[in-house]
Amino acid sequence: MGPWLGASYAPSEGRWQWVTGEPWIYTNWIAGGPDNLQDEEYLLYWGLDHVAPTWNDAHGLAPSYVVEYE
């Protein structure tokens, strides 16, 4: 599991959202994702040597994150 990408699932709203409030347009989920296994609500970078980098939902935050500057 890689860093947190700045989005989370809002169960009360039934949707994923960016912390910045930007529109949720682009997605790059791993096949079958998001699966919300055990109430997973954080968007993490997912990359393996044999799989193209994608996203996955996770239960907790990774010990790292991505920061975007304008």
ZIJO-V624403 format. One line per field, one symbol per residue. phi: phi as a letter, one per 30 degrees, with the letter a starting at -180 (. if undefined). burial: + if it has 24 or more other ideal C-beta (glycine too) atoms within 12 Angstrom, else -. A space follows every 50 residues. Layout:
# ZIJO-V624403
phi = ???
burial = ???
This chain:
# ZIJO-V624403
phi = .cddcibbccedciadadddidddcdbbddeicdchdhhdbbcbdbbbec bdebcbcbdbdddbaccccc
burial = +-+++++++------+------------++---+-----+++++++---- ----++++------------
